[in-house]
Amino acid sequence: YGFNAMPVILRYTGFRFFFFSNEGEPLEPAHIHVRKGECVAKFWINPAVTLDEAYGFHSSELREIGDVVLENRDLIERCWHERFGD
């Protein structure tokens, strides 16, 4: 995952929600990366909020993160489109 991240879109109880500057070529569909300490995860936004991959998080944390992504889906999508024009 590295440190080539865009500014953080959202912070929640120590979790940082962000995009990478380069999200693939061709551009992947809208998604959000989450980091807390050494733990990382990636959630797809559409057509539903779903976990793509995760390392180090407990299942209860992933459920909590998924809920936060769902609650902030509009913000995440808006930021994605502003950044990537997709």
Contacts in CASP RR format, 6 or more apart in sequence:
PFRMAT RR
TARGET T0000
AUTHOR 0000-0000-0000
METHOD contacts of the structure
MODEL  1
YGFNAMPVILRYTGFRFFFFSNEGEPLEPAHIHVRKGECVAKFWINPAVT
LDEAYGFHSSELREIGDVVLENRDLIERCWHERFGD
1 33 0 8 1.000
1 35 0 8 1.000
1 40 0 8 1.000
4 20 0 8 1.000
4 21 0 8 1.000
4 22 0 8 1.000
5 18 0 8 1.000
5 19 0 8 1.000
5 20 0 8 1.000
5 21 0 8 1.000
5 33 0 8 1.000
6 18 0 8 1.000
6 19 0 8 1.000
6 20 0 8 1.000
6 21 0 8 1.000
6 83 0 8 1.000
7 18 0 8 1.000
8 16 0 8 1.000
8 17 0 8 1.000
8 18 0 8 1.000
9 17 0 8 1.000
9 18 0 8 1.000
9 19 0 8 1.000
9 32 0 8 1.000
9 75 0 8 1.000
9 76 0 8 1.000
9 79 0 8 1.000
10 16 0 8 1.000
10 17 0 8 1.000
10 68 0 8 1.000
10 72 0 8 1.000
10 75 0 8 1.000
10 76 0 8 1.000
11 17 0 8 1.000
12 68 0 8 1.000
14 36 0 8 1.000
15 34 0 8 1.000
15 35 0 8 1.000
15 36 0 8 1.000
15 65 0 8 1.000
15 68 0 8 1.000
16 34 0 8 1.000
16 35 0 8 1.000
16 36 0 8 1.000
17 32 0 8 1.000
17 33 0 8 1.000
17 34 0 8 1.000
17 68 0 8 1.000
17 69 0 8 1.000
17 72 0 8 1.000
17 76 0 8 1.000
18 32 0 8 1.000
18 33 0 8 1.000
18 34 0 8 1.000
18 35 0 8 1.000
19 32 0 8 1.000
19 33 0 8 1.000
19 79 0 8 1.000
19 80 0 8 1.000
19 83 0 8 1.000
19 84 0 8 1.000
20 33 0 8 1.000
23 31 0 8 1.000
23 84 0 8 1.000
27 84 0 8 1.000
27 86 0 8 1.000
29 44 0 8 1.000
29 45 0 8 1.000
29 46 0 8 1.000
30 44 0 8 1.000
30 45 0 8 1.000
30 46 0 8 1.000
30 76 0 8 1.000
30 77 0 8 1.000
30 80 0 8 1.000
30 81 0 8 1.000
30 86 0 8 1.000
31 42 0 8 1.000
31 43 0 8 1.000
31 44 0 8 1.000
31 45 0 8 1.000
31 52 0 8 1.000
32 42 0 8 1.000
32 43 0 8 1.000
32 45 0 8 1.000
32 69 0 8 1.000
32 76 0 8 1.000
32 80 0 8 1.000
33 40 0 8 1.000
33 41 0 8 1.000
33 42 0 8 1.000
34 40 0 8 1.000
34 41 0 8 1.000
34 42 0 8 1.000
34 43 0 8 1.000
34 65 0 8 1.000
34 69 0 8 1.000
35 41 0 8 1.000
36 57 0 8 1.000
36 61 0 8 1.000
38 56 0 8 1.000
39 54 0 8 1.000
39 55 0 8 1.000
39 56 0 8 1.000
39 57 0 8 1.000
39 61 0 8 1.000
40 54 0 8 1.000
40 55 0 8 1.000
40 56 0 8 1.000
41 51 0 8 1.000
41 52 0 8 1.000
41 53 0 8 1.000
41 54 0 8 1.000
41 55 0 8 1.000
41 57 0 8 1.000
41 62 0 8 1.000
41 65 0 8 1.000
42 51 0 8 1.000
42 52 0 8 1.000
42 53 0 8 1.000
42 54 0 8 1.000
43 49 0 8 1.000
43 50 0 8 1.000
43 51 0 8 1.000
43 52 0 8 1.000
43 65 0 8 1.000
43 66 0 8 1.000
43 69 0 8 1.000
44 50 0 8 1.000
44 51 0 8 1.000
44 52 0 8 1.000
45 69 0 8 1.000
45 73 0 8 1.000
45 76 0 8 1.000
45 77 0 8 1.000
45 80 0 8 1.000
46 77 0 8 1.000
49 66 0 8 1.000
49 69 0 8 1.000
49 70 0 8 1.000
49 73 0 8 1.000
51 62 0 8 1.000
51 66 0 8 1.000
54 62 0 8 1.000
57 65 0 8 1.000
69 76 0 8 1.000
80 86 0 8 1.000
END
